[in-house]
Amino acid sequence: MKKSVYQTIISLLILVIVMSVFAVVNIQVSLKYETENMKDCISLISGRNLCQELLASKIIIVICLIAISGMLSFRNKIVSL
């Protein structure tokens, strides 16, 4: 893999992490204001299952962090000149 492709993939993974963190914050706000109490998962306004979306965003963050750490650990084997 070329160095530019490698750096692009790392950059895209970091961008996905940043967007997922923003999504987690957004979902937390929705849980606070769009449900009757914090333990309800269904939004009264949109009808979405907010707990499921929150879990999915957290899983995406963890998967991207694992992928980045793996790519950084094996950088010498992945990147060719």
PAGU-746084 format. One record per residue: residue in three letters; x, y, z of N, C-alpha, C, O in turn. Coordinates in steps of 0.001 Angstrom, whole numbers, plus 500000, padded with zeros to 6 digits. Each point is the difference from the previous one (the first is absolute). Layout:
ALAXYZXYZXYZXYZ ...
This chain:
MET500848498829500000499152501171500000500899501241500000501000500056500715 LYS498636500910498492500769501233499951499782500825501261498975499874500671 LYS501985500955499636499938500813501209498820500969499960499369500242501029 SER500328500312497806498895500956499894498649499321500249499117500590500623 VAL500721498188498900498761499256500238499878499666501479498921500113500582 TYR502181499478500018500038499685501425499594501218500833499173499888500905 GLN501401501258498793499673501223500740498559500423499773499365500525500915 THR500107499260497893498605500329499709499058499125500825499010500488500543 ILE501298498230499548499161499095500785500017500389501476498954500023500648 ILE502214500278499876500107500432501404499199501284500213499291500131500997 SER500820500805498077499271501268500120498488499784499963499263500620500767 LEU500283498510498351498565499719499913499489499318501275498900500298500466 LEU501886498803500088499603499345501254499908501015501142499091499926500827 ILE501832501001499216499956501047501032498769500879499796499346500386500969 LEU500339499927497791498804500797499704498721499265500430499082500616500540 VAL500861498083499222498850499207500429499881500016501521498892500075500532 ILE502229499854500168499979500049501467499455501342500479499166500042500904 VAL501292501036498508499540501333500407498496500140499749499275500524500846 MET500263499015498009498569500092499694499177499106500934498890500367500386 SER501639498479499974499280499103500908499929500571501407498988499835500681 VAL502068500832499765499970500647501314498946501101499995499263500158500973 PHE500662500602497943498963501019499869498616499364500029499079500544500607 ALA500772498306498739498712499297499998499625499538501402498832500073500381 VAL502142499454500391499735499567501374499485501168500828499031499861500747 VAL501614501283499119499558501185500740498598500408499563499161500335500837 ASN500584499639497876498694500361499463498910499044500508498904500437500353 ILE501395498285499682499027499020500482499738500179501487498871499828500459 GLN502167500516500294499817500241501437499066501192500228499154499968500894 VAL501001501063498310499111501160500107498575499592499632499042500412500653 SER500823498775498298498674499527499619499371499162501101498801500109500256 LEU502000499056500396499479499198501105499497500888501133499029499664500678 LYS501628501453499520499605500889501093498718500761499674499122500121500854 TYR500762500386497936498902500898499677498853499369499211498906500565499968 GLU501308498290499399498957499416499164499318498800500649499132499384499382 THR501237500275501834499353498898500712499477500520501326500420501050500487 GLU498645498187500092499433500428501277501013499866501139500070500867500871 ASN500704498066499128501105499872500946501183499363499275499850499475498896 MET501320500574501729501234499560499344500013498502499700500785499555499162 LYS498370499659501497500011498555499785499137499578498822500102498864499538 ASP499054502028499972499234499713498789500936500091498804500882500857499958 CYS498927498270499088500890499988498836499346500536498734500698500406499070 ILE498000499601500881499291500423498794499727501502500071499421500494500968 SER500996500210498011499778501437499923498518500287499778499350499374499163 LEU500137501574501595498600500386499832499790500824498735498888500055499475 ILE502157500578500036499895500875498833500193499225498691499172500093499094 SER501920499144500809500293499311498741499636498522500012499874499392498938 GLY499957500021502237499669498581500090501199499079499850499832498785499901 ARG501365501767500080501218499199499853500363499333501317499676500507501074 ASN500998498354498835500526499334501180501382500596500276500984499618499367 LEU499083501310501569501232500736500257501064499127500666501191500194499758 CYS498402498859501068500970499126500664500736499128498988501198499753500140 GLN498088499788498852500622499186498957500985500835499180501083499524499660 GLU498553501694500029500907500880499255501227500360500823501102500108499462 LEU498711500078501847501114500311500888500979498833500048501212500201499923 LEU498276498597500203500852498814500026500747499834498681501186499674500002 ALA498141500545498884500642499877498688501133501011499843501054499667499459 SER498740501555501004501049501019499908501202499630500854501142500192499585 LYS498607499283501596501105499582500872500778498837499399501225499952500105 ILE498072499115499268500672498863499355500853500482498834501113499509499808 ILE498387501437499417500772500550498877501282500654500504501058499834499392 ILE498862500905501708501193500640500566501025498957500401501185500151499700 VAL498380498794500972500930498961500455500642499283498815501205499748500008 ILE498002499922498977500539499307498827501030500873499279501045499505499577 CYS498669501774500284500948500904499336501282500151500808501090500044499429 LEU498791500036501891501200500085500841500846498739499885501227500082499949 ILE498139498764500010500743498743499829500678499963498634501152499580499888 ALA498142500856499078500578500009498651501192500951499918501022499664499401 ILE498853501513501196501109500966499977501194499462500760501130500085499519 SER498635499361501669501127499487500784500670498823499292501222499861500058 GLY497995499295499278500584498904499238500813500489498819501086499492499721 MET498376501498499592500727500545498849501279500704500429501014499917499307 LEU498950500771501820501205500670500481501026498999500514501204500213499856 SER498326498695500743500911498986500526500753499271498890501182499688500148 PHE498137500043498748500606499260498897500298500891498810499942499555498853 ARG500376501704501418500251500972498941501121499551499066499885500143498783 ASN501187499321501772501142499606499157499640498855499061500541499918498897 LYS498559499201501518499606498880499141498943500388498983499898499392498934 ILE499307501633501403498907500412499119500495500935498895499645499836498833 VAL501172501140501546500435501031499065501227499516499236500985499564500597 SER498945500518498081501140499696499171500441501260499271499195500894499738 LEU502039499166499952500536501194499327499704500015498559500384500937499300 
